[in-house]
Amino acid sequence: MWLFVSGGFVSIVAHRHQPMHVLVRARHPEHIAALFPDLEPTVLDSADYRFRVVVHRTAVQRALHHYVAGMDYDNFKASIRDDPYHDVCLDVWRTMWAYGKREGGE
């Protein structure tokens, strides 16, 4: 799953060897900290997502619940404080807007 939150973008996938855990991956270490501030990511220089943590599935559920429960913005893009990350999210928004137009959305 790709997850965009105000503090960053992470990719969350099932852990190959630990069924009750997932691998949370990011391209910037602060993006992991946005959801899991107490976890220190490992760094794999040769990986597509260099920064990663192994997290129990219930901890991910708690982190997402906490994020949604505390969400007070009515415009996601405006909630992003990091300018380069904001620009990336705007690119994603434009791409998905174009996709919606092609698929008959307004």
N, C-alpha and C positions, 0 to 999 in steps of 0.2 A: 504494500500500500504506500502510496505517496501521500504525505501529509504536509500541508502548508499551514503554519500558524504564524502569528505576528512576529515571533522571534526566530523563525527559520523554517527550513525545509528538511524533512527527514524521510527516509525510506525504511519501512518496517516490513520485515519478512520473517517467515518461520525459521527457527533455528534448526539446522539439519540434524543435530544429534541430541537436542534437549527439547522434547515436545512441549513442555510447559513454559518454554522461553521463546523470545523472539530476538532478532538481531535488529537493532536500531542503528541505521547508518546515516552519515551526513558528509557533506563536502566542506563544512566549516564546523569546528568544535563547539562554537557558541550555539549552533542550531540544536545540538543535542541538549545542551544546558538549558535551553528554553523550556524543555519539558522535563528534563531529569537533572536538575541543578547539582545534585549530590553525587552524580556518577562521573567518573573520570574516563573519558574515551581512550581506547587504545588507538594507535596510529599504524596504519599499513600503507606505506608509501607507494606500493605497487598496485593498490586497489582503486577501483573506480570511485568508491566512497571511502576516503582515507580514514575517517573517524567513525568508530563503532563502539557500541556497548551491548552486552547481553543483558536482557531485562525479562523478569518473570511477567507472564501475560497479565496477571492481576495488577502489577505495578503500572503497566501501560494503561490499563483500564482506569486506574486511579488518577494517573497524570492527565488523561484526556477528560475525565470527569471534572477534575479541578480546573482545567483550562476553560471548558465550556461553562461551568458554573460561575467563573469569574469574568466571563466575556462581557464587556460593556460597550463595545463598538457596534455601530450600525453600518460601517463600511470597512471591509477587510483591508483594502489597499491603504486607506488612510491610517490604519492602526500600526503600520510598519514604520519603525523609526530608522532602520538601516537603509540609507539611500540606494546602495548597489542592490541589496536584496529586494527593495521596493521595485526597482527597475526590472528585475528578473520576474517578479510576480506580475507586473504590468504586461510583460511579454507573454506570459502564460495566459493571462486574461484575454489579451488580443487574439491569441491563437485559438482559444476555446470559443471566443465570440465568433470568429470566422467559421469555426467548425459548426457552431449552432446555426449560423446563417445558411451554410451549405445543406444542413440537415432539415431545413424548413422552419427553424426557430426564428423568432423575431427579436 
